[in-house]
Amino acid sequence: MQKLISYPISIIYYLCFGLTLVIFHPIQWLCLNLFGYQAHKKSVDYLNFFLLKCTNLVGTTYTFENRDIIPQGVPLIFVANHQSMYDIVAMIWYLRRFHCKFVSKKELGKGIPSVSYNLRHGGGALIDRKDPKQAIPEIKKLSEYIETNKRSAVIFPEGTRSKTGKPKEFAQTGLKILCKNAPSAYIIPVSINNSWKMVKFGFFPVGLGNHLTFVVHKPLKVSEFSFPELMEKTESAVVKGIQF
């Protein structure tokens, strides 16, 4: 029944979602080319604010817990499970003070209004997962960027989105490079719940009436642990906070 009801609502939703992407594409270009980084960042923040508001049309609500425990003025590495594109939209808005830069697959760098432009020009890392010679330098560049500018990287170590909410095993390479080249950073584990329900029917129609939760766990200072310890503590914290 929910799937049937969702069809007409999803049409309206995607029209609003797509229109938001199209409108903000030239806004981003103008902000970056006329006013620089800070203006471009603001445009991206409000792009994602309006994308979140679009999801309210399908009954989606959000809770972001424990943001107050995130240290400020230091490099950060947010490590989270991955369930849908809505993970990214919410993190950009709710964590906007931390200037989040994502490790994303390079295919997203072309063809999507607003999204592709931000991924190419916003400071993130676009990687080819099948080509370590390309991916490793890109992630290293991102880690050096957050170390120098006291900003944050976001990485989803599962690599691909979970279609059921159940987390996949975390890959180590990307996080290891980030930690090695941003030694003053803190890892911030984040558990994401119910985002997969937005796409449980696939791209269309959209799942209705979902409450997405993002739980921030205790920060881990990179310099205080060996990498195996960091990996174990981070994955454990994220997985324990997932409801599946």
Summary of the structure (lengths in Angstrom):
residues: 244
radius of gyration: 17.5
end to end distance: 22.9
largest distance: 52.6
contacts: 798
relative contact order: 0.18
helix: 54%
strand: 16%
